[in-house]
């Protein structure tokens, strides 16, 4: 029996074809009538297509060559398990209520439902001093990254982990914080790349890191799966406070932490004076399509001129956003109820069991494997190989989609990222194929 239904496979194929039909900027433009509007020069600096649509395009090409192949998608980190009924029932009930005079609601507070803001603060930041008014509910962490870039502006200097989630880098380029792309280094000028790999326990050498205004930091990390230790985050916070920098801390995978690694930057003393935290329901509740997240901006965080950052972020949110969907927020409240949270964590545990299978698989092949303990990602090193070559080889020989490590930055060269967001049957089949081909 195929893992994917015919209708799902057809819909996925149509989606990929629509992506592929988007013409490149210089393709077939001889007869196009142009406006007199000059293109945003920052967009011209972008070196490559955004990573995930590029993967989808290559998948489509593979499907054309091998139309009968049963493709296993362990690349883009999209959830696959159904959202627990206790959560969807609450959303459905709220949606039905909108059809009644009593239940109808229009615009809500741009900052989010006050009960949900309070529930987020009490569930994820209990004892850490986070107030509900410091929590801004959104349509997802990735959207909040761009809103934060709009808040920070083009004149700030930026540091990113290398490798890193592409949205940090691409948004920095688009907003105007980056210089030209340097082909010899595969890096943008004016961006501080903080190399994070096995040689330094996936944490940058801060003694050689230049001072920047903003530090993007993700833990547990996407793509490497490494969760920074308490000592490492203490170093980071002290570094930021010493330099007067602001950390933008992405904790989207915090609930996957299984050891004593901090789940929030605010577990570190002094972080409220130097850090903004973004997070999401996407990977903890299967809300990748529902869209719900949040950003915490402490009222102790100030600009150089003593203006509270939270005041400006509130203005950005009110100007650029009409608030998250009321239906999605009803789902968020259900997630954070005692029974809802229990059900939600059972799905998280399911993905972590998948992760164990993948770690065991690649380890048995004699490969160096990282991550997979505190995140649903496995980071695999292939000595002497290039990331895109390994991506292509694995796809060709096993019909498995992975992610090339170099797509996350030059520091990811030689590695691939494998996602555990799959059905158990897929993971077991992937393990079987990988063992038979790579042994």
C-alpha positions in Angstrom: 0.0 0.0 0.0 1.4 3.4 -0.9 2.3 5.7 2.0 0.6 8.7 0.3 -2.9 8.6 -1.2 -3.4 9.3 -4.9 -5.2 12.5 -4.1 -2.5 13.8 -1.8 0.3 12.9 -4.3 -1.6 14.7 -7.1 -2.1 17.8 -4.9 1.6 17.8 -4.0 2.6 17.4 -7.7 0.3 20.3 -8.7 1.8 22.4 -5.9 5.4 21.7 -7.1 4.4 22.4 -10.8 3.0 25.8 -9.8 6.3 26.6 -8.0 8.3 25.5 -11.0 6.2 27.6 -13.4 7.5 30.8 -11.9 9.9 32.3 -14.4 13.4 33.4 -13.4 13.9 37.2 -13.6 15.7 37.1 -17.0 13.7 34.3 -18.6 11.7 35.1 -21.8 11.5 38.9 -21.2 12.2 40.1 -24.8 8.6 41.2 -25.3 7.6 42.1 -21.8 6.3 45.6 -21.2 8.0 47.2 -18.2 7.1 49.9 -15.7 9.6 52.6 -14.8 9.9 51.4 -11.3 13.4 50.3 -10.3 13.8 47.0 -8.6 14.7 46.9 -5.0 18.5 46.7 -5.0 18.6 44.5 -1.9 16.6 41.8 -3.6 19.2 41.9 -6.4 21.8 40.9 -3.9 20.1 37.6 -3.1 22.4 34.9 -4.4 20.2 31.9 -4.7 16.5 31.0 -4.7 15.1 30.5 -1.2 16.3 27.0 -0.2 12.9 25.3 0.3 11.3 26.1 -3.1 14.6 25.0 -4.6 14.3 21.6 -3.0 10.7 21.4 -4.2 11.8 22.2 -7.8 14.4 19.4 -7.7 11.9 17.0 -6.3 9.6 17.8 -9.2 12.4 17.1 -11.7 13.0 13.8 -9.9 9.4 12.9 -10.1 9.4 13.4 -13.9 12.4 11.0 -14.3 10.9 8.5 -11.9 7.1 8.8 -12.1 6.5 5.5 -10.3 8.9 6.1 -7.4 7.6 6.2 -3.8 9.3 9.4 -2.6 9.9 9.8 1.1 10.1 13.5 2.1 12.6 14.0 5.0 13.7 17.4 3.8 11.5 20.4 4.5 10.6 20.2 8.2 6.8 20.0 7.7 4.8 18.1 10.3 2.8 15.0 9.2 0.9 13.8 12.3 -2.8 14.9 12.6 -3.5 17.7 15.1 -5.1 16.2 18.2 -8.9 16.2 18.2 -9.1 18.2 21.5 -7.4 21.1 19.7 -9.2 20.9 16.3 -12.5 20.5 18.1 -12.0 23.8 19.9 -11.1 25.6 16.6 -14.2 24.0 14.9 -16.5 25.1 17.8 -15.1 28.6 17.6 -15.5 28.7 13.8 -19.1 27.6 14.1 -19.7 30.3 16.7 -18.8 32.9 14.1 -22.1 32.0 12.3 -24.1 33.2 15.3 -24.8 36.7 16.5 -23.6 35.7 20.0 -20.4 34.1 18.8 -19.4 36.5 16.0 -16.2 38.5 16.5 -14.4 40.8 14.0 -11.0 42.3 14.5 -9.2 41.3 17.6 -6.3 42.9 19.5 -3.2 43.1 17.2 -1.1 41.8 20.1 -3.3 38.7 20.5 -6.0 37.3 22.7 -5.2 38.3 26.3 -6.0 34.8 27.6 -3.7 33.2 25.1 -0.9 35.7 25.9 -1.3 34.8 29.6 -1.3 31.1 28.9 1.9 31.3 26.8 3.6 33.3 29.6 2.5 30.8 32.3 3.2 27.6 30.3 6.5 28.4 28.7 8.0 31.0 30.9 6.8 30.1 34.4 9.1 31.6 37.0 11.1 33.5 34.4 9.5 36.9 34.9 7.8 37.1 31.5 4.6 39.1 31.7 1.6 38.4 29.5 1.8 42.0 28.1 5.3 41.2 26.8 3.9 38.3 24.7 2.8 39.3 21.1 0.8 36.5 19.4 1.4 36.2 15.7 0.9 34.1 12.6 4.2 32.3 13.1 7.9 32.8 14.0 9.0 33.3 10.4 6.7 36.2 9.9 7.9 37.7 13.2 11.5 37.5 11.9 10.5 39.9 9.1 8.6 42.2 11.5 11.6 42.3 13.8 13.8 43.2 10.8 11.4 46.1 10.0 11.7 47.1 13.7 15.5 47.1 13.6 16.0 48.7 10.2 18.8 48.6 7.6 21.5 50.4 9.6 22.1 47.7 12.3 25.0 45.2 12.1 24.0 41.5 12.3 25.6 38.2 13.3 24.2 34.8 12.4 25.1 31.2 13.3 26.7 29.4 10.4 24.9 27.2 9.4 21.6 28.9 10.0 17.9 29.0 9.2 17.8 30.8 5.8 15.1 33.4 6.9 17.6 35.2 9.1 20.1 35.7 6.3 17.6 36.4 3.5 15.6 38.9 5.6 18.9 40.7 6.5 19.8 41.0 2.8 16.3 42.2 1.8 16.1 44.8 4.6 19.5 46.2 3.6 21.8 45.1 6.4 24.1 43.0 4.1 26.7 44.0 1.5 27.4 42.2 -1.7 27.7 38.4 -1.9 31.4 37.2 -2.1 31.7 34.2 -4.4 35.1 33.3 -3.0 33.8 32.9 0.6 30.1 32.2 -0.2 29.3 34.9 2.4 27.7 38.3 2.3 29.8 41.3 3.3 28.8 43.2 6.5 27.4 40.0 8.1 29.2 38.3 10.9 29.2 34.6 10.4 29.5 32.7 13.7 30.7 29.2 12.7 29.1 26.5 14.7 30.2 22.9 14.1 31.5 19.8 15.8 34.9 21.4 16.3 33.5 23.9 18.7 30.5 22.0 20.1 28.2 24.0 17.8 28.9 27.2 19.6 30.8 30.2 18.3 34.2 31.3 19.6 33.0 34.6 21.1 36.5 35.8 21.7 37.0 36.1 18.0 33.5 37.2 17.2 33.1 40.9 16.2 30.6 43.1 18.0 27.3 43.5 16.2 24.1 45.2 17.1 21.9 42.1 16.5 22.7 38.4 17.1 20.4 35.8 15.6 20.6 32.6 17.6 18.5 29.5 17.3 18.4 26.8 20.0 17.6 23.9 19.7 19.2 24.7 16.4 17.8 24.4 12.9 19.5 22.8 11.0 22.1 21.1 13.3 19.7 20.0 16.0 22.1 21.1 18.7 20.7 22.7 21.9 23.0 25.2 23.5 24.0 24.4 27.1 23.3 26.7 30.1 27.0 27.6 30.1 27.0 28.4 26.4 23.9 30.6 26.7 25.4 32.4 29.7 28.4 33.2 27.6 26.2 34.5 24.9 24.1 36.7 27.2 27.2 38.1 28.9 28.7 38.8 25.4 25.6 40.7 24.3 25.4 42.7 27.5 29.0 43.6 27.4 28.7 44.8 23.8 25.2 46.4 24.1 23.8 44.0 21.6 20.3 42.5 21.2 19.9 38.7 20.8 17.0 37.5 18.6 16.5 34.1 20.1 14.5 31.5 18.1 13.1 28.8 20.5 10.7 27.2 18.0 11.9 23.7 19.0 12.2 24.2 22.7 9.6 21.6 23.7 11.9 18.9 22.0 14.6 19.4 24.7 15.1 16.2 26.6 18.0 17.1 28.8 18.9 20.0 31.0 19.5 22.4 28.2 17.6 25.7 28.6 14.3 25.9 26.8 14.3 29.8 26.9 16.9 32.4 26.8 15.2 34.0 29.8 16.5 31.1 32.0 19.8 33.0 31.8 20.3 35.9 34.2 20.4 39.2 32.5 18.7 38.0 29.3 15.7 40.2 29.8 17.9 43.2 29.3 19.4 42.0 26.0 17.1 39.4 24.3 13.9 39.1 22.2 12.5 35.5 21.9 10.4 34.2 19.0 8.6 30.9 19.0 5.8 29.0 17.3 3.1 26.4 17.5 4.1 25.0 14.1 6.4 22.2 15.2 4.9 21.5 18.6 1.2 21.4 17.6 1.3 20.7 13.9 0.3 24.2 13.1 2.5 24.6 10.1 -0.7 25.2 8.0 -2.8 26.8 10.8 -0.2 29.5 11.5 0.3 30.7 15.1 3.4 31.9 17.0 4.6 34.5 19.4 7.3 37.0 20.2 8.4 38.0 23.7 9.8 41.6 24.1 10.7 42.3 27.7 9.9 45.7 29.1 13.5 45.8 30.5 15.0 45.9 26.9 15.9 49.5 25.9 17.5 51.2 22.9 20.6 53.3 23.3 18.4 56.4 23.7 16.5 54.7 26.6 13.3 54.2 24.6 11.8 50.7 25.4 12.0 48.4 22.5 8.5 47.0 23.3 6.9 50.3 22.5 8.3 50.3 18.9 7.5 46.6 18.4 3.9 47.3 19.5 3.8 50.0 16.8 5.2 47.7 14.2 2.6 45.0 15.0 -0.3 47.5 15.0 0.8 49.0 11.7 1.7 45.8 9.8 -0.6 43.2 11.3 -4.3 42.8 12.1 -3.7 40.0 14.6 -3.6 36.3 14.3 -6.7 34.4 13.2 -9.2 34.1 16.1 -9.7 30.5 15.1 -6.0 29.7 15.3 -5.8 31.4 18.7 -8.7 29.3 19.9 -6.6 26.3 18.9 -3.6 27.8 20.7 -5.6 28.0 23.9 -6.7 24.4 23.5 -3.0 23.4 23.1 -2.2 25.0 26.4 -5.0 23.4 28.4 -3.8 20.5 30.6 -5.3 17.8 28.3 -4.4 19.6 25.1 -0.8 20.0 26.2 -0.6 16.3 27.1 -1.9 15.4 23.6 0.4 17.8 21.9 3.5 16.4 23.7 2.5 12.9 22.7 2.9 14.0 19.1 6.3 15.6 19.9 7.4 12.3 21.5 6.3 10.4 18.3 8.6 12.6 16.2 11.4 12.0 18.7 11.0 8.3 18.4 11.4 8.8 14.6 14.6 10.8 15.3 16.1 7.9 17.3 15.5 5.6 14.3 17.3 7.9 12.0 20.2 8.5 14.4 20.7 4.7 14.7 20.5 4.3 11.0 23.2 6.8 10.1 25.3 5.7 13.0 25.2 2.1 11.9 26.6 3.3 8.5 29.7 4.6 10.2 28.8 8.3 9.7 29.2 11.1 12.2 25.8 12.0 13.4 24.8 15.1 15.4 21.5 16.5 16.8 18.6 14.2 17.3 18.6 14.4 21.1 16.9 17.8 21.6 15.4 18.4 18.2 13.6 16.5 15.4 16.6 17.0 13.0 19.6 14.8 12.4 22.8 16.4 11.0 24.9 13.9 9.2 28.5 14.5 8.0 29.8 12.9 4.8 33.6 13.3 4.8 35.0 14.4 1.5 31.6 15.0 -0.1 29.7 18.1 -1.0 26.3 18.6 0.4 24.4 19.0 -2.9 26.2 16.0 -4.3 25.0 13.9 -1.4 21.5 15.3 -1.6 21.4 14.2 -5.3 23.0 10.8 -4.7 20.6 9.9 -1.9 17.6 11.1 -3.9 18.7 9.2 -7.0 19.5 5.9 -5.2 16.8 5.9 -2.5 14.1 8.4 -3.6 14.5 10.1 -0.2 14.4 13.9 0.0 16.9 15.4 2.5 18.4 18.9 2.8 21.9 19.9 1.7 23.8 21.4 4.6 25.4 24.1 2.5 21.9 25.4 1.8 22.0 26.7 5.4 25.3 28.5 4.9 29.0 27.7 4.0 29.4 26.1 7.5 27.0 23.3 6.5 29.1 22.1 3.6 29.7 18.3 3.7 26.5 17.7 5.7 22.9 16.9 5.1 19.9 17.6 7.4 17.3 14.9 7.8 13.9 15.6 9.2 12.1 13.3 11.6 8.7 14.8 10.7 7.4 11.8 8.9 5.0 8.9 9.3 6.6 6.0 11.2 6.2 3.7 8.1 8.1 6.3 6.1 10.9 6.5 8.6 11.3 2.7 8.8 11.3 2.4 5.0 13.8 5.2 4.7 16.0 3.4 7.2 15.8 0.3 5.2 16.6 2.0 1.9 19.6 4.0 3.4 21.1 0.9 4.9 20.8 -1.1 1.7 22.4 1.7 -0.5 24.9 3.4 1.7 26.4 0.3 3.5 
